[in-house]
Amino acid sequence: MNSKFSVKYICCTAMFVVIAYLAVVAARGIPKVYGFLSYEPKDAVIVIAGFIFGPLTSVIVSVLTSLLEFLTVSSTGPYGLLMNVVSSCAFTVPAAWIYQRRRTKQGALIGLGAGVLVMAACMLLWNYIITPLYMGVTREKVAAMLATVFLPFNLVKGGINAGLALLLYKPVVTALRRSGLVEASKEGRKGGFSWGLLLLALALLISFGLWFLVLIGVL
């Protein structure tokens, strides 16, 4: 990322932080899974920023968005801030890192798939460590919830956000390129519109969306 400190880059990064934060606010009306796990679509926004500018931008947007959430609408305090940063980085950094090295549709799919798996595995460890501290429950109780509560939730969250990222990446990066905020070489112009990717994105959203409805008890 040669121009990471340019005015255009700063403007784009700030824009992604604002959009990711608005995604957090907009999602506050979504029912919580098992009464305490919140789904937020911000990672779809953050991973698009990472696809365009690289994994460091994913980290920057993750941290700044989580700080804004912590200072305004969060009710989970410093523990929630930490978990938000870890979760977002675990999903978006591997995805962006892989895509930066293989800027193709296949690279995007591999990156997103890796991001979902890394995030789900990483959050098992962090929930085991941190959840007892802010929920006031025993570590044994949390351990019993890892495979039945935290794992399915994070897989569903990751799957939905991967589908959103696939659906939104091309329109977002095209709009940024036309506005002059992103160089043409940064948006991966290999190939045009792909019906296959669109159908895959919709399949992910529908499948994981239905699974989410199961988790919140609607289905």
C-alpha positions in Angstrom: 0.0 0.0 0.0 2.2 2.8 -1.3 -0.1 5.7 -0.5 -1.3 4.6 2.9 -0.8 8.1 4.3 -2.3 10.0 1.4 -5.4 12.3 1.7 -7.4 9.9 -0.4 -6.5 6.9 1.7 -7.3 8.8 4.9 -10.7 9.8 3.5 -11.5 6.3 2.4 -10.4 4.8 5.7 -12.6 7.3 7.6 -15.5 6.6 5.3 -15.2 2.8 6.0 -15.0 3.5 9.7 -18.2 5.6 9.6 -20.1 3.0 7.4 -18.9 0.1 9.7 -20.1 2.1 12.7 -23.5 2.8 11.1 -23.8 -0.9 10.4 -23.3 -1.5 14.1 -26.0 1.0 15.1 -28.4 -0.3 12.4 -28.0 -3.9 13.7 -28.9 -3.1 17.3 -32.5 -4.0 16.6 -31.6 -7.5 15.5 -32.5 -10.1 18.2 -29.5 -11.5 20.1 -28.5 -15.1 19.7 -29.0 -17.0 23.0 -30.0 -13.7 24.6 -26.4 -12.2 24.7 -24.6 -12.7 21.4 -25.1 -9.8 18.9 -24.8 -10.1 15.2 -23.2 -7.0 13.5 -22.6 -6.6 9.7 -19.6 -4.3 10.2 -17.1 -7.0 9.3 -18.4 -7.1 5.8 -17.6 -3.4 5.5 -14.2 -3.9 7.1 -13.2 -6.8 4.9 -14.0 -4.8 1.8 -11.7 -2.1 3.1 -9.0 -4.7 3.6 -9.6 -6.1 0.1 -9.0 -2.7 -1.4 -6.1 -1.4 0.8 -4.7 -4.4 2.5 -4.8 -6.2 5.9 -3.3 -3.2 7.8 -6.4 -1.2 6.9 -8.6 -4.0 8.2 -6.8 -3.6 11.6 -7.2 0.2 11.6 -10.9 0.2 10.7 -11.6 -2.7 13.2 -9.9 -0.8 16.0 -11.5 2.6 15.3 -15.0 1.2 14.7 -14.8 -0.8 17.9 -13.6 2.3 19.8 -16.6 4.3 18.5 -18.9 1.5 19.5 -17.3 1.3 22.9 -17.6 5.1 23.4 -21.3 5.4 22.2 -23.6 2.4 22.1 -21.7 -0.6 23.7 -22.9 -2.0 27.1 -20.1 -4.5 27.4 -17.3 -2.2 28.4 -13.6 -2.8 27.8 -14.2 -6.6 27.5 -16.6 -6.0 24.7 -14.1 -3.6 23.0 -11.4 -6.2 23.2 -13.6 -9.0 21.8 -14.9 -6.8 19.0 -11.3 -5.9 17.9 -10.2 -9.6 18.1 -13.2 -10.9 16.3 -13.1 -8.3 13.4 -9.4 -8.7 12.9 -9.5 -12.5 13.0 -12.0 -12.5 10.2 -10.8 -9.6 8.0 -7.0 -9.7 8.3 -6.6 -13.3 6.9 -9.1 -12.6 4.2 -7.4 -9.4 3.1 -3.9 -10.9 3.4 -4.9 -13.8 1.1 -6.7 -11.6 -1.4 -3.7 -9.2 -1.6 -1.6 -12.1 -2.7 -4.2 -13.5 -5.1 -6.4 -10.8 -6.5 -8.8 -13.0 -8.2 -12.3 -14.3 -7.5 -10.8 -17.5 -6.3 -8.5 -15.5 -4.0 -11.5 -13.6 -2.6 -13.4 -16.9 -1.9 -10.4 -18.6 -0.3 -9.7 -15.5 1.8 -13.2 -15.2 3.0 -13.4 -18.9 3.8 -10.2 -18.7 5.7 -11.4 -15.6 7.6 -14.5 -17.4 8.7 -12.6 -20.4 10.0 -9.9 -18.4 11.7 -12.4 -16.1 13.4 -14.5 -19.0 14.6 -11.5 -20.9 16.0 -10.0 -17.7 17.5 -13.2 -16.7 19.2 -13.4 -20.2 20.9 -10.2 -19.4 22.7 -11.1 -15.8 23.5 -14.6 -16.6 24.7 -13.1 -19.3 26.9 -10.7 -16.7 28.4 -12.8 -13.5 28.5 -16.5 -14.5 28.8 -16.3 -15.7 32.4 -14.8 -12.3 33.4 -17.6 -10.1 32.1 -20.6 -12.5 32.4 -19.7 -13.7 35.9 -20.0 -17.4 35.1 -17.6 -20.2 35.7 -15.1 -21.2 33.1 -16.5 -24.7 33.1 -19.9 -23.3 32.1 -18.3 -21.4 29.2 -16.4 -24.4 28.1 -19.6 -26.4 27.8 -21.0 -23.6 25.6 -18.1 -23.4 23.2 -19.2 -26.1 20.7 -23.0 -25.6 21.1 -23.2 -21.8 21.4 -20.1 -19.8 20.4 -19.0 -22.0 17.5 -22.3 -22.0 15.6 -22.8 -18.3 16.3 -19.4 -17.3 14.9 -19.7 -19.6 11.9 -23.1 -18.1 11.1 -21.9 -14.5 11.7 -18.9 -15.1 9.5 -20.9 -16.8 6.7 -23.4 -13.9 6.6 -20.6 -11.3 6.5 -18.8 -13.2 3.8 -21.9 -13.3 1.7 -22.4 -9.5 2.2 -18.8 -8.8 1.3 -19.1 -10.8 -2.0 -22.3 -9.1 -2.8 -21.1 -5.5 -2.1 -17.4 -5.5 -3.0 -17.7 -4.9 -6.7 -20.3 -2.1 -6.5 -18.4 -0.4 -3.7 -15.0 -0.5 -5.4 -16.4 0.5 -8.7 -18.0 3.6 -7.1 -14.8 4.5 -5.4 -12.8 4.1 -8.6 -15.2 6.3 -10.5 -15.0 9.0 -7.8 -11.2 9.0 -8.0 -10.7 7.8 -4.4 -9.3 4.4 -5.5 -6.8 3.8 -8.3 -8.0 1.4 -11.0 -5.1 -0.9 -10.2 -6.2 -1.4 -6.6 -9.7 -2.7 -7.3 -8.8 -6.0 -9.0 -10.2 -5.4 -12.4 -9.6 -9.0 -13.5 -13.0 -10.0 -14.8 -16.2 -8.1 -14.9 -19.6 -8.9 -13.4 -19.9 -12.5 -12.3 -23.3 -14.2 -12.0 -21.6 -17.1 -10.3 -20.4 -14.9 -7.5 -23.7 -13.2 -7.2 -25.5 -16.5 -6.9 -22.9 -17.7 -4.4 -23.3 -14.6 -2.3 -27.1 -15.0 -2.3 -26.8 -18.7 -1.4 -24.5 -17.8 1.5 -26.9 -15.1 2.7 -30.0 -17.2 2.5 -28.3 -20.3 4.0 -26.6 -18.6 6.9 -29.6 -16.3 7.3 -31.9 -19.2 7.8 -29.4 -20.7 10.3 -29.4 -17.4 12.1 -33.2 -17.6 12.4 -32.8 -21.0 13.9 -30.3 -19.7 16.5 -32.6 -16.9 17.6 -35.5 -19.4 17.8 -37.6 -18.1 14.9 -37.4 -21.4 13.0 
